[in-house]
Amino acid sequence: MASLKIDVVTPERAVARGVEVESVILPGAEGQMNILPGHVNLLTTLRGGTFAYLQNGSWTWAVLCGGFAEVVGENVIVLAETLELQKELD
């Protein structure tokens, strides 16, 4: 099965580095987008919203507040202003 590698960082921490995932959901400037293996190269700003990635059939959810995302080949880089994982929220 094809996969993507994702790096997610904020100014405070690295949330994920080189994690192999099957899908990434991003809150793009023009709306929600789903990144799958084979996606066209892309550079976009991110608005506040839901961020998620699918790894081994299990979703990891987070709330993201602004930033940038780049898709090059099978690599996805997310530079978020803030990002809180669902498991960290009260």
C-alpha positions in Angstrom: 0.0 0.0 0.0 1.3 3.5 -0.9 2.0 5.9 2.0 3.0 9.4 2.8 5.6 10.7 5.2 4.5 13.5 7.4 6.4 16.1 9.5 4.3 18.4 11.7 6.0 21.1 13.7 5.0 24.2 15.7 7.3 26.9 17.2 7.2 25.0 20.5 7.6 21.3 19.4 7.7 18.6 16.8 4.4 16.8 16.8 5.4 14.2 14.2 8.7 13.5 12.3 8.9 11.1 9.4 5.7 9.3 10.4 4.3 7.1 7.6 0.6 7.7 7.1 -2.1 6.8 4.6 -4.0 10.1 4.5 -3.8 13.7 5.8 -6.7 16.1 6.3 -5.8 19.8 6.3 -7.8 23.0 6.8 -6.6 24.8 3.7 -7.1 28.4 3.0 -9.8 27.6 0.4 -11.3 24.7 2.4 -10.8 21.3 3.9 -8.5 19.0 1.8 -7.5 15.4 1.9 -4.0 14.5 0.9 -3.5 10.9 -0.4 -0.4 9.2 -1.9 0.2 10.5 -5.4 -1.2 14.0 -4.6 0.0 16.8 -6.9 2.7 19.0 -5.4 1.2 21.8 -3.4 2.0 24.8 -1.2 -0.9 26.3 0.8 -1.6 28.5 3.8 -3.7 26.9 6.5 -6.6 28.4 8.4 -7.8 27.4 11.8 -9.6 24.0 11.8 -9.4 20.3 12.1 -6.2 18.5 11.2 -5.9 14.7 11.1 -3.8 11.8 9.8 -4.6 8.2 9.3 -1.9 5.8 10.5 -2.4 2.0 10.5 -6.2 2.4 10.2 -6.4 4.7 13.2 -7.0 8.5 13.0 -5.1 11.0 15.0 -7.1 14.3 15.4 -5.9 17.8 16.3 -7.0 21.4 16.3 -4.7 23.6 14.2 -4.6 27.4 14.2 -3.0 28.8 11.0 0.3 28.0 9.3 1.5 26.5 6.0 1.6 23.0 4.4 3.8 21.7 1.6 3.3 18.5 -0.4 6.2 17.3 -2.5 6.2 13.8 -3.8 5.1 11.6 -0.9 6.2 14.0 1.8 3.9 16.4 3.6 5.3 19.1 5.8 2.9 21.1 8.1 4.2 24.2 9.8 1.5 25.2 12.3 1.2 28.3 14.4 -0.4 26.2 17.1 -1.6 22.6 17.2 -3.3 20.7 20.0 -3.8 16.9 19.7 -7.3 15.7 20.6 -5.8 13.6 23.5 -4.3 16.8 25.0 -7.5 18.8 25.0 -9.7 19.1 28.2 
